[in-house]
Amino acid sequence: MTRIDKVRIGHGVHDPARLDTRASLTRAQRIVVKIGSSSLTLPSGDLNRNAIWALASSVSRLVHEGREVVIVSSGAIAAALRPMGFNARPESITDSQALASVGQGMLIREWSQAFGMSNVLVGQVLLTEDDMVHPEKYRNVRASLNALLAAGAVPIVNENDTVATREIHFGDNDRLASLVAQVTGADLLVLLTDVDGLFTRPPKEPGAERIACVKDAAKLEGVEIGSRGSTVGTGGMVTKLSAAHNATITGTACVLTLPARFDAVLSGEDFGTFFPARITGRRRSRLMWLMYASRGEGTLVLDEGAVHAVVEQRRSLLPVGITRVEGTFAAGSPVDIADGSGRVRARGLTYFSSDAISRIMGLTSEEVAARESEIGVHTVVHRDDLVLLK
């Protein structure tokens, strides 16, 4: 049986190993590695070929050992800055799209050449947020990544900034990496950046101490965390901590460290900041997707009684409790569920389109049955397809 034959056997959900100690990182079999623009780009604006080739060499050794690795690579826009005559990342979305179009080609060519030295294939995977919003697209992403991994290839993932607009303004590859870790069921997420982990204060300040392990958010009290990344990136420490949280709560351990520490971290050595996987019951992939990967295509505003039933009593959402429908969406879409003040309290998959909900909202099940004879189900969002949001 070839590796390609194996991939046809199953595209199902891979359950992460839930690694909770430094020593257990040596057992990580499916790994997502995110490397940021600051690590991949030289001050001149050119790609840092040494960084790419060094990481490719390390990952190739893991692949030849039988492990599976996905790389979430920043650097497309940054790589094209100098060749296209820009001194800094532009504010214009259209300029960013043009830079991404040029830079993505430069970036994947470099990764392909670097891995080619070790006879490892790479596959380019460009994603937009919509690919993580729609259930069918989400399943397709999972199947494609599983197929590449089963074939022994290394997926090189990046946001498709050439066509996306919302991602360029608000997205970051730290969040994307945590979503890729979740969709693949990775054992470990490694966030490679220009500092060796989280520190008690900005690392250049006197008295700054590295935080070796973060088990919960309470451990971060008193830590000074910056929000901006480098001049060529869009992330920062806040986005990395959010990515680590999202990964660990879905069973994936996380390490934040320098690219030069990658091999040592995989050997269980004490570098960077370690975020152990939460040892909880298995979380259903669909609900984790609803919570962390999706955004509502519309909003259902509820009255006070319906909010209490959905949030406090964990009941399904019925038409009678809906007071307003915002946006246009099809049946089966993820929708935000908000209270009267506009606060989003939950997210779920709706059985009905926005037009259908507008016709039946405020009606009891009996009234819906009398007025809409073609509707066989009277639940707008079933409790099994709903997650509560903080």
Secondary structure, 3 states (H helix, E strand, C coil): CCHHHHHCCCCCCCCCCCCCCCHHHHHCCEEEEEECHHHHECCCCCECHHHHHHHHHHHHHHHHCCCEEEEEECCHHHHCCCCCCCCCCCCCHHHHHHHHHHHHHHHHHHHHHHHHCCCCCEEEEEECCHHHHCHHHHHHHHHHHHHHHHCCCEEEEEECCCCCCHHHHHCCHHHHHHHHHHHHCCCEEEEECCCCCEECCCCCCCCCCEECECCCHHHHCCCCCCCCCCCCCCCCHHHHHHHHHHHHHCCCEEEEECHHHHHHHHCCCCCCEEECCCCCCCCCHHHHHHHHHCCCCCEEEECHHHHHHHHHCCCCECHHHEEEEECCCCCCCEEEEECCCCCEEEEEECCCCHHHHHHHCCCCHHHHHHHCCCCCCCCCECHHHEEECC
